[in-house]
Amino acid sequence: MREHSLARVMTELTVDQRGEPVPQVLLGEMPLGRIGP
């Protein structure tokens, strides 16, 4: 049940930074948010 919480927090954080939903796969591999266009 921890994975769900972590995924939710990571997704929310990413959405807050850019404002768009980021795929969980990307977050799971490497939390990148500034290495985008």
PQR file with spaces between the fields and no chain letter, atoms N, CA, C, O and H, PARSE charges and radii, in Angstrom:
ATOM       1  N    MET     1       0.862   -1.211    0.000 -0.4000 1.5000
ATOM       2  CA   MET     1       0.000    0.000    0.000 -0.0000 2.0000
ATOM       3  C    MET     1       0.894    1.255    0.000  0.5500 1.7000
ATOM       4  O    MET     1       0.413    2.360   -0.250 -0.5500 1.4000
ATOM       5  N    ARG     2       2.156    1.080    0.273 -0.4000 1.5000
ATOM       6  CA   ARG     2       3.049    2.255    0.279 -0.0000 2.0000
ATOM       7  C    ARG     2       3.267    2.719   -1.164  0.5500 1.7000
ATOM       8  O    ARG     2       3.372    3.919   -1.418 -0.5500 1.4000
ATOM       9  H    ARG     2       2.546    0.182    0.476  0.4000 1.0000
ATOM      10  N    GLU     3       3.335    1.801   -2.085 -0.4000 1.5000
ATOM      11  CA   GLU     3       3.569    2.192   -3.493 -0.0000 2.0000
ATOM      12  C    GLU     3       2.489    3.165   -3.960  0.5500 1.7000
ATOM      13  O    GLU     3       2.772    4.134   -4.664 -0.5500 1.4000
ATOM      14  H    GLU     3       3.250    0.826   -1.879  0.4000 1.0000
ATOM      15  N    HIS     4       1.264    2.896   -3.561 -0.4000 1.5000
ATOM      16  CA   HIS     4       0.166    3.777   -4.008 -0.0000 2.0000
ATOM      17  C    HIS     4       0.373    5.192   -3.465  0.5500 1.7000
ATOM      18  O    HIS     4       0.229    6.177   -4.189 -0.5500 1.4000
ATOM      19  H    HIS     4       1.035    2.108   -2.989  0.4000 1.0000
ATOM      20  N    SER     5       0.708    5.270   -2.204 -0.4000 1.5000
ATOM      21  CA   SER     5       0.898    6.603   -1.581 -0.0000 2.0000
ATOM      22  C    SER     5       2.063    7.323   -2.259  0.5500 1.7000
ATOM      23  O    SER     5       1.964    8.503   -2.597 -0.5500 1.4000
ATOM      24  H    SER     5       0.826    4.470   -1.616  0.4000 1.0000
ATOM      25  N    LEU     6       3.148    6.610   -2.451 -0.4000 1.5000
ATOM      26  CA   LEU     6       4.329    7.236   -3.070 -0.0000 2.0000
ATOM      27  C    LEU     6       3.983    7.705   -4.479  0.5500 1.7000
ATOM      28  O    LEU     6       4.303    8.827   -4.870 -0.5500 1.4000
ATOM      29  H    LEU     6       3.228    5.652   -2.177  0.4000 1.0000
ATOM      30  N    ALA     7       3.337    6.844   -5.220 -0.4000 1.5000
ATOM      31  CA   ALA     7       2.978    7.199   -6.610 -0.0000 2.0000
ATOM      32  C    ALA     7       2.101    8.447   -6.589  0.5500 1.7000
ATOM      33  O    ALA     7       2.274    9.349   -7.409 -0.5500 1.4000
ATOM      34  H    ALA     7       3.077    5.933   -4.903  0.4000 1.0000
ATOM      35  N    ARG     8       1.182    8.492   -5.672 -0.4000 1.5000
ATOM      36  CA   ARG     8       0.258    9.640   -5.618 -0.0000 2.0000
ATOM      37  C    ARG     8       1.051   10.910   -5.284  0.5500 1.7000
ATOM      38  O    ARG     8       0.875   11.934   -5.944 -0.5500 1.4000
ATOM      39  H    ARG     8       1.041    7.759   -5.006  0.4000 1.0000
ATOM      40  N    VAL     9       1.886   10.857   -4.309 -0.4000 1.5000
ATOM      41  CA   VAL     9       2.670   12.043   -3.916 -0.0000 2.0000
ATOM      42  C    VAL     9       3.572   12.480   -5.070  0.5500 1.7000
ATOM      43  O    VAL     9       3.639   13.664   -5.399 -0.5500 1.4000
ATOM      44  H    VAL     9       2.028   10.025   -3.773  0.4000 1.0000
ATOM      45  N    MET    10       4.265   11.517   -5.681 -0.4000 1.5000
ATOM      46  CA   MET    10       5.170   11.864   -6.796 -0.0000 2.0000
ATOM      47  C    MET    10       4.376   12.502   -7.934  0.5500 1.7000
ATOM      48  O    MET    10       4.786   13.509   -8.512 -0.5500 1.4000
ATOM      49  H    MET    10       4.210   10.555   -5.413  0.4000 1.0000
ATOM      50  N    THR    11       3.232   11.894   -8.240 -0.4000 1.5000
ATOM      51  CA   THR    11       2.438   12.446   -9.353 -0.0000 2.0000
ATOM      52  C    THR    11       1.968   13.859   -8.999  0.5500 1.7000
ATOM      53  O    THR    11       2.024   14.767   -9.829 -0.5500 1.4000
ATOM      54  H    THR    11       2.898   11.077   -7.770  0.4000 1.0000
ATOM      55  N    GLU    12       1.513   14.030   -7.783 -0.4000 1.5000
ATOM      56  CA   GLU    12       1.024   15.371   -7.388 -0.0000 2.0000
ATOM      57  C    GLU    12       2.172   16.382   -7.459  0.5500 1.7000
ATOM      58  O    GLU    12       1.990   17.500   -7.942 -0.5500 1.4000
ATOM      59  H    GLU    12       1.468   13.293   -7.109  0.4000 1.0000
ATOM      60  N    LEU    13       3.326   15.995   -6.986 -0.4000 1.5000
ATOM      61  CA   LEU    13       4.468   16.915   -6.996 -0.0000 2.0000
ATOM      62  C    LEU    13       4.818   17.304   -8.430  0.5500 1.7000
ATOM      63  O    LEU    13       5.056   18.472   -8.736 -0.5500 1.4000
ATOM      64  H    LEU    13       3.473   15.088   -6.593  0.4000 1.0000
ATOM      65  N    THR    14       4.843   16.295   -9.297 -0.4000 1.5000
ATOM      66  CA   THR    14       5.187   16.594  -10.697 -0.0000 2.0000
ATOM      67  C    THR    14       4.126   17.491  -11.319  0.5500 1.7000
ATOM      68  O    THR    14       4.448   18.429  -12.049 -0.5500 1.4000
ATOM      69  H    THR    14       4.650   15.346   -9.048  0.4000 1.0000
ATOM      70  N    VAL    15       2.880   17.204  -11.034 -0.4000 1.5000
ATOM      71  CA   VAL    15       1.802   18.014  -11.623 -0.0000 2.0000
ATOM      72  C    VAL    15       1.908   19.447  -11.107  0.5500 1.7000
ATOM      73  O    VAL    15       1.622   20.399  -11.833 -0.5500 1.4000
ATOM      74  H    VAL    15       2.619   16.442  -10.442  0.4000 1.0000
ATOM      75  N    ASP    16       2.314   19.590   -9.866 -0.4000 1.5000
ATOM      76  CA   ASP    16       2.433   20.937   -9.292 -0.0000 2.0000
ATOM      77  C    ASP    16       3.587   21.694   -9.957  0.5500 1.7000
ATOM      78  O    ASP    16       3.478   22.890  -10.224 -0.5500 1.4000
ATOM      79  H    ASP    16       2.546   18.817   -9.275  0.4000 1.0000
ATOM      80  N    GLN    17       4.673   21.002  -10.217 -0.4000 1.5000
ATOM      81  CA   GLN    17       5.849   21.674  -10.802 -0.0000 2.0000
ATOM      82  C    GLN    17       5.553   22.158  -12.217  0.5500 1.7000
ATOM      83  O    GLN    17       5.843   23.306  -12.552 -0.5500 1.4000
ATOM      84  H    GLN    17       4.762   20.030   -9.999  0.4000 1.0000
ATOM      85  N    ARG    18       4.989   21.310  -13.033 -0.4000 1.5000
ATOM      86  CA   ARG    18       4.774   21.695  -14.440 -0.0000 2.0000
ATOM      87  C    ARG    18       3.306   22.053  -14.668  0.5500 1.7000
ATOM      88  O    ARG    18       3.000   22.937  -15.468 -0.5500 1.4000
ATOM      89  H    ARG    18       4.754   20.377  -12.761  0.4000 1.0000
ATOM      90  N    GLY    19       2.414   21.380  -13.978 -0.4000 1.5000
ATOM      91  CA   GLY    19       0.993   21.665  -14.206 -0.0000 2.0000
ATOM      92  C    GLY    19       0.373   20.631  -15.126  0.5500 1.7000
ATOM      93  O    GLY    19      -0.784   20.753  -15.526 -0.5500 1.4000
ATOM      94  H    GLY    19       2.663   20.662  -13.328  0.4000 1.0000
ATOM      95  N    GLU    20       1.159   19.604  -15.460 -0.4000 1.5000
ATOM      96  CA   GLU    20       0.608   18.548  -16.325 -0.0000 2.0000
ATOM      97  C    GLU    20       0.919   17.186  -15.723  0.5500 1.7000
ATOM      98  O    GLU    20       1.978   16.999  -15.123 -0.5500 1.4000
ATOM      99  H    GLU    20       2.099   19.505  -15.135  0.4000 1.0000
ATOM     100  N    PRO    21       0.012   16.243  -15.876 -0.5600 1.5000
ATOM     101  CA   PRO    21       0.210   14.895  -15.317  0.2800 2.0000
ATOM     102  C    PRO    21       1.382   14.191  -15.986  0.5500 1.7000
ATOM     103  O    PRO    21       1.424   14.064  -17.210 -0.5500 1.4000
ATOM     104  N    VAL    22       2.321   13.740  -15.187 -0.4000 1.5000
ATOM     105  CA   VAL    22       3.491   13.039  -15.741 -0.0000 2.0000
ATOM     106  C    VAL    22       3.327   11.533  -15.553  0.5500 1.7000
ATOM     107  O    VAL    22       2.803   11.099  -14.527 -0.5500 1.4000
ATOM     108  H    VAL    22       2.287   13.843  -14.193  0.4000 1.0000
ATOM     109  N    PRO    23       3.752   10.750  -16.493 -0.5600 1.5000
ATOM     110  CA   PRO    23       3.628    9.286  -16.382  0.2800 2.0000
ATOM     111  C    PRO    23       4.370    8.761  -15.164  0.5500 1.7000
ATOM     112  O    PRO    23       5.474    9.214  -14.861 -0.5500 1.4000
ATOM     113  N    GLN    24       3.767    7.808  -14.466 -0.4000 1.5000
ATOM     114  CA   GLN    24       4.405    7.244  -13.276 -0.0000 2.0000
ATOM     115  C    GLN    24       5.672    6.489  -13.664  0.5500 1.7000
ATOM     116  O    GLN    24       6.607    6.397  -12.868 -0.5500 1.4000
ATOM     117  H    GLN    24       2.871    7.440  -14.712  0.4000 1.0000
ATOM     118  N    VAL    25       5.707    5.955  -14.863 -0.4000 1.5000
ATOM     119  CA   VAL    25       6.883    5.179  -15.291 -0.0000 2.0000
ATOM     120  C    VAL    25       8.115    6.082  -15.282  0.5500 1.7000
ATOM     121  O    VAL    25       9.186    5.681  -14.827 -0.5500 1.4000
ATOM     122  H    VAL    25       4.948    6.030  -15.510  0.4000 1.0000
ATOM     123  N    LEU    26       7.951    7.287  -15.782 -0.4000 1.5000
ATOM     124  CA   LEU    26       9.080    8.225  -15.823 -0.0000 2.0000
ATOM     125  C    LEU    26       9.546    8.522  -14.395  0.5500 1.7000
ATOM     126  O    LEU    26      10.742    8.545  -14.106 -0.5500 1.4000
ATOM     127  H    LEU    26       7.080    7.612  -16.151  0.4000 1.0000
ATOM     128  N    LEU    27       8.580    8.748  -13.521 -0.4000 1.5000
ATOM     129  CA   LEU    27       8.930    9.070  -12.136 -0.0000 2.0000
ATOM     130  C    LEU    27       9.597    7.863  -11.491  0.5500 1.7000
ATOM     131  O    LEU    27      10.581    7.998  -10.763 -0.5500 1.4000
ATOM     132  H    LEU    27       7.608    8.729  -13.755  0.4000 1.0000
ATOM     133  N    GLY    28       9.053    6.685  -11.765 -0.4000 1.5000
ATOM     134  CA   GLY    28       9.612    5.469  -11.169 -0.0000 2.0000
ATOM     135  C    GLY    28      11.062    5.276  -11.604  0.5500 1.7000
ATOM     136  O    GLY    28      11.904    4.871  -10.802 -0.5500 1.4000
ATOM     137  H    GLY    28       8.254    6.576  -12.357  0.4000 1.0000
ATOM     138  N    GLU    29      11.352    5.565  -12.863 -0.4000 1.5000
ATOM     139  CA   GLU    29      12.734    5.385  -13.349 -0.0000 2.0000
ATOM     140  C    GLU    29      13.640    6.480  -12.794  0.5500 1.7000
ATOM     141  O    GLU    29      14.621    6.193  -12.108 -0.5500 1.4000
ATOM     142  H    GLU    29      10.668    5.895  -13.514  0.4000 1.0000
ATOM     143  N    MET    30      13.311    7.725  -13.090 -0.4000 1.5000
ATOM     144  CA   MET    30      14.130    8.840  -12.593 -0.0000 2.0000
ATOM     145  C    MET    30      13.270   10.091  -12.464  0.5500 1.7000
ATOM     146  O    MET    30      12.648   10.510  -13.440 -0.5500 1.4000
ATOM     147  H    MET    30      12.514    7.958  -13.648  0.4000 1.0000
ATOM     148  N    PRO    31      13.223   10.685  -11.299 -0.5600 1.5000
ATOM     149  CA   PRO    31      12.412   11.893  -11.091  0.2800 2.0000
ATOM     150  C    PRO    31      12.970   13.091  -11.859  0.5500 1.7000
ATOM     151  O    PRO    31      13.655   13.939  -11.287 -0.5500 1.4000
ATOM     152  N    LEU    32      12.674   13.153  -13.153 -0.4000 1.5000
ATOM     153  CA   LEU    32      13.186   14.277  -13.962 -0.0000 2.0000
ATOM     154  C    LEU    32      12.049   15.248  -14.254  0.5500 1.7000
ATOM     155  O    LEU    32      10.968   14.834  -14.672 -0.5500 1.4000
ATOM     156  H    LEU    32      12.118   12.464  -13.618  0.4000 1.0000
ATOM     157  N    GLY    33      12.280   16.495  -14.044 -0.4000 1.5000
ATOM     158  CA   GLY    33      11.215   17.477  -14.314 -0.0000 2.0000
ATOM     159  C    GLY    33      11.778   18.688  -15.045  0.5500 1.7000
ATOM     160  O    GLY    33      11.036   19.394  -15.728 -0.5500 1.4000
ATOM     161  H    GLY    33      13.159   16.832  -13.705  0.4000 1.0000
ATOM     162  N    ARG    34      13.056   18.935  -14.914 -0.4000 1.5000
ATOM     163  CA   ARG    34      13.653   20.117  -15.570 -0.0000 2.0000
ATOM     164  C    ARG    34      14.361   19.682  -16.858  0.5500 1.7000
ATOM     165  O    ARG    34      14.774   20.529  -17.649 -0.5500 1.4000
ATOM     166  H    ARG    34      13.658   18.362  -14.359  0.4000 1.0000
ATOM     167  N    ILE    35      14.502   18.388  -17.071 -0.4000 1.5000
ATOM     168  CA   ILE    35      15.210   17.936  -18.297 -0.0000 2.0000
ATOM     169  C    ILE    35      14.214   17.831  -19.444  0.5500 1.7000
ATOM     170  O    ILE    35      14.313   16.921  -20.267 -0.5500 1.4000
ATOM     171  H    ILE    35      14.166   17.700  -16.429  0.4000 1.0000
ATOM     172  N    GLY    36      13.255   18.750  -19.507 -0.4000 1.5000
ATOM     173  CA   GLY    36      12.255   18.698  -20.596 -0.0000 2.0000
ATOM     174  C    GLY    36      12.374   19.923  -21.474  0.5500 1.7000
ATOM     175  O    GLY    36      13.123   20.850  -21.166 -0.5500 1.4000
ATOM     176  H    GLY    36      13.174   19.489  -18.838  0.4000 1.0000
ATOM     177  N    PRO    37      11.645   19.923  -22.550 -0.5600 1.5000
ATOM     178  CA   PRO    37      11.689   21.071  -23.476  0.2800 2.0000
ATOM     179  C    PRO    37      11.189   22.347  -22.830  0.5500 1.7000
ATOM     180  O    PRO    37      11.163   23.396  -23.473 -0.5500 1.4000
